[in-house]
Amino acid sequence: MKIILGVGGGIAAYKSAELARLLMQQGHQVTAVMTDAAQRFVTPVTFAALTGRKVLTDLFAIESAIDHIGTAQENDLLVVAPATADLLARLAHGLAGDFLSTLYLAFTGPVLLAPSMNVNMWQHAATRANVEILERRGHRVIEPGVGYLACGMTGAGRMAEPEEIAAAVDREARAGRDLEGETVLITAGPTEEPLDPVRYISNRSSGKMGYALAEAAAARGAHVVLISGPVHLSPPHGVEVIQVRTAAEMRTRVFENLEPAGIVIKAAAVADFHLSHVPDQKRKKTAARLSLELDPTPDILAEVGRQKGDRLLVGFAAETENLRQEARRKLESKNCDMVVGNLVGGTETGFESDENEVVLVLSTGDTVEIARASKREIADRIFDEILKLRLSLHSAHEA
Ligand SMILES: Cc1cc2nc3c(=O)[nH]c(=O)nc-3n(C[C@H](O)[C@H](O)[C@H](O)COP(=O)(O)O)c2cc1C
């Protein structure tokens, strides 16, 4: 694959040299494009030596006969690492004052962005809005990790490791659209079970894992139907999103959309209990103790499991202890093909985090551990395993 490696002016520019080396090792042709600020951190000589190609830096150096339009047309993928706050803003708003941002506008292939910056810069409303624009445009943002930052602060903002970025590039190059022609049904987020017209019971699910799965499946060419409880996330690019509130609504929508789905992933944290008879009026505050009698909600996963047919069914088990045993028990009792077990309750992985660490329990008896990574990266690994599992189930069936 022919790759443009855009290097922005951040501390992590030195890590981008390692990324260039890894991409070369994977057999890609790499052309580095450096911003003026990037060259204050690392010299073009480093990238020229690693890639064996001229490094592009100057929009007006047209005497070299390598211009931004030609470069955009000749290459298959654009990776920007590190993507500075400034670059994210320029790319989001279509500014074209330098080689990299002008080339970006002329480029029509897939774009991967690996942001890196101070935690406050990353969390600033301006950066959040720019990232949202770029994601909506269908670009893949490789979430920065949490940890010690060069500025001395600790938090989110550290560029993903070169290995993780290279793996994302490799996947783009290798797998491409291996879910083309598939319909994937995914549920995500919590449900809200009303107690009266203004109160409800819910849980801490953020929906991030389900949304990451939807984004990954769409990027791999699937038609994705995402049935989502109430969350604060933007709909992933190219995904059909159906918003629901309660477990009962989620059940209805799942069965309405089940028929064409070949892969069903139930990542939603559906409430286990609800109030069957919700009062029409708000409950008044009194000094008396309030007891609520809750009834079980429908077990959507078990119901889908009973009428699974040829579908591949994936459940999620969010547990605070005995993860593997609980995941295995769920797999067997709900007739799933895979259960993704993740420990929740901590702060660094699980519900609200951008990262996760999971164990996949498979109906073949195998388990696969996926070490801590961004939820988007985990989502791709889950689809890799789903496709492998489906192949082995088919060949076992035919044998
Ligand atoms: C020492 C130093 C470190 C910096 N590190 C970062 C960084 O990690 N991320 C970032 O977004 N900006 C960082 N900046 C600010 C950018 O260099 C600055 O916004 C510049 O305009 C980015 O230009 P570019 O986006 O064209 O590369 C840093 C600046 C300095 C002086």
The ligand as an SDF file (V2000), in Angstrom:
LIG
                    3D

 31 33  0  0  0  0  0  0  0  0999 V2000
    7.5690   22.0200   23.1540 C   0  0  0  0  0  0  0  0  0  0  0  0
    6.2550   22.0320   22.4520 C   0  0  0  0  0  0  0  0  0  0  0  0
    5.4970   20.9040   22.4670 C   0  0  0  0  0  0  0  0  0  0  0  0
    4.2490   20.8770   21.8170 C   0  0  0  0  0  0  0  0  0  0  0  0
    3.5450   19.7350   21.8430 N   0  0  0  0  0  0  0  0  0  0  0  0
    2.3230   19.7050   21.2600 C   0  0  0  0  0  0  0  0  0  0  0  0
    1.5460   18.5160   21.2780 C   0  0  0  0  0  0  0  0  0  0  0  0
    1.9470   17.4800   21.8000 O   0  0  0  0  0  0  0  0  0  0  0  0
    0.3250   18.5460   20.6860 N   0  0  0  0  0  0  0  0  0  0  0  0
   -0.1660   19.6710   20.0900 C   0  0  0  0  0  0  0  0  0  0  0  0
   -1.2980   19.6190   19.6180 O   0  0  0  0  0  0  0  0  0  0  0  0
    0.5650   20.8010   20.0400 N   0  0  0  0  0  0  0  0  0  0  0  0
    1.7980   20.8550   20.6030 C   0  0  0  0  0  0  0  0  0  0  0  0
    2.5280   22.0020   20.5510 N   0  0  0  0  0  0  0  0  0  0  0  0
    1.9820   23.1650   19.8530 C   0  0  0  0  0  0  0  0  0  0  0  0
    2.1470   23.0100   18.3360 C   0  0  0  0  0  0  0  0  0  0  0  0
    3.5190   22.8440   18.0010 O   0  0  0  0  0  0  0  0  0  0  0  0
    1.5740   24.2380   17.6420 C   0  0  0  0  0  0  0  0  0  0  0  0
    0.1760   24.3080   17.8850 O   0  0  0  0  0  0  0  0  0  0  0  0
    1.8270   24.2370   16.1510 C   0  0  0  0  0  0  0  0  0  0  0  0
    1.1330   25.3280   15.5510 O   0  0  0  0  0  0  0  0  0  0  0  0
    1.3410   22.9400   15.4800 C   0  0  0  0  0  0  0  0  0  0  0  0
    1.5630   23.0280   14.1070 O   0  0  0  0  0  0  0  0  0  0  0  0
    1.1500   21.8580   13.0800 P   0  0  0  0  0  0  0  0  0  0  0  0
   -0.2040   21.4580   13.4820 O   0  0  0  0  0  0  0  0  0  0  0  0
    1.2250   22.5080   11.7580 O   0  0  0  0  0  0  0  0  0  0  0  0
    2.1630   20.7960   13.2220 O   0  0  0  0  0  0  0  0  0  0  0  0
    3.7800   22.0390   21.1620 C   0  0  0  0  0  0  0  0  0  0  0  0
    4.5690   23.1840   21.1390 C   0  0  0  0  0  0  0  0  0  0  0  0
    5.7940   23.1830   21.7780 C   0  0  0  0  0  0  0  0  0  0  0  0
    6.6270   24.4370   21.7300 C   0  0  0  0  0  0  0  0  0  0  0  0
  1  2  1  0
  2  3  1  0
  2 30  2  0
  3  4  2  0
  4  5  1  0
  4 28  1  0
  5  6  2  0
  6  7  1  0
  6 13  1  0
  7  8  2  0
  7  9  1  0
  9 10  1  0
 10 11  2  0
 10 12  1  0
 12 13  2  0
 13 14  1  0
 14 15  1  0
 14 28  1  0
 15 16  1  0
 16 17  1  0
 16 18  1  0
 18 19  1  0
 18 20  1  0
 20 21  1  0
 20 22  1  0
 22 23  1  0
 23 24  1  0
 24 25  2  0
 24 26  1  0
 24 27  1  0
 28 29  2  0
 29 30  1  0
 30 31  1  0
M  END
$$$$
